[in-house]
Amino acid sequence: MKRKFMAAAVVMACGLMLSGCGDGSKDTDTTEKETVTEKVTEKATEKETKKETEEETENQTKEKKDAAASSADATASEATPTDATSADAEELKKPVYTASDYVKLGQYKGLEITVDPIQVTEDEIDAEIESAIVRSGKREELKEGTVTNGDVAVIDFVGKKDDVAFDGGTAKDYELEIGSHTFIEGFEEGVEGMKVGETKDLELTFPENYPSEDLAGADVIFTVTVNAIKKTPELTDELVKELSSESKTVKEYREEVKEALEANKVEQQRGTELQKIYALLIQNCEVVEYPQELLDYGVSQFTRNYTNYAEQYGMSLEDFVQGMFGMTLEQFEEQALINTKETARQEMLLKAIAEKESLELTEEEYKEGLKKYTSDYGFASEEALLEANSEEIVRDALLQDKVMQFLLDNAVITEVTAADATKADAESEETETETETETETETETETEKE
């Protein structure tokens, strides 16, 4: 099934409410019976999944949910069809309207936002290099030796409470990184110092606030056996040549990794900037009225998407949304309108700015954008993308991208470190305190005069 793309520049999760209703709520088949990393020995802050009582329903819907989840997540943020026929496309033709007739624009230029400065630390470089070594399969496995901090211990373990093995507390050949703090307190510390082939009982206590009522505050015993130790080899020029097609030395490779991390952070920061700008935009600007034709179009598209999905799994729309999201058909229709309005608001605000600023999409921008979307969203070809999304939809999305870039170019962006932010907050609090004190003093003086 072709994925529905989203307007690339507008990175707000403004249309994901419906897909969010289904994520993680019914997938206990894969999460509830995980090993200790997922349920038992993971940090106490991890959330407990649904109870076993939902298992029957989940078994009936899990296959459908897993197969549809990726498509549902993408399409929930857009109101466009994936597999519409030519007749469908004509029937659902998007209405033409002038956004300025429905939108009251406030300030959209000179929007002020703050961002963190882009920095890459040596620790981040080290971590990325270690990940690259692990991905390449170059980590060394030792059948003798002692587990030390930073090693990956390959272990078998069985957790017991009152001499009875508890659910999720058993695993074989589990790879535990010592120092990762993914298990409950005392587990990794107990494994550290063990030798390959050694078996040891760890007497531990689960935290009082552990999500599982059966294990919260419970005394347990983990019987652990170390099968092997995996160590990350020292980075050498020879190893660099196996990890990189560009770098030849350790120094060159570290610089290559640093540049890649910086590029990733730049992209992430751009997303943050766009989110903040859009948040200010919806504060300053208002959709006074929605064209009814646009809402009808959006709801129809949204409903048609999920009807198509339901048909692919041999289900009615009502059964599909009930199994997928736990919604009634009436609730789904209400959500369809909510999602449509959110998507329409974004489109209308940006379109109104485009109209006021005379921003239009050139043919060159369209061709370049089409090429980028094809790559970014994993389509086999531009033709495949246009089969899943009409040219009109692609052009609208690219125009929205262009407007967002216009807002970004005209914004006032200030880099503020965490230390600067803390200092500014402290100064603000101090000023407020001084103002309050002065006000109290003035009030007391006036009272004395009276």
Buried (B, 14 or more C-beta within 10 A) or exposed (E): BBBBBBBBBBBBEBBBBBBEBBBEBBBBBEBBBBBBBBBBBBEBEBEEBBEEEBBEBBEEBBEBBEBBBEBBBBBBBBBBBBBBEEEBEEEBEBEEBEBBEBBEBEEBEEBEBBBBEBEBEEEBBBEBBBEBBBEEEBBEEBEEEBBEEEBBBBBBBBBBBEEEEBBBBBBEEBBBBBEEEBBBBEBBBBBBEBEBEEEBEBEBBBBEEBBBEEBEEBEBBBBBBBBBBBBBEEBEEEBBEEBBEEBEEBEBBBEBBBEEBBEEBEEEBBEEBBBBBBEBBBEEBBBEEBBEEBBEBBBBBBBBBBBBBBEBBEBEBBBBBBBBBBBEBEBBBEBBEEBBBBBBBBBBBBBBBBBEBEBEBEEEBBEEBBEEBBEEBEBEEBEEBBBBBBEEBBBBBBBBBBBBBBBBEEBEBEEBEEEBEEEEEEEEEEEEEEEEEEEEEEEEEEEEEE
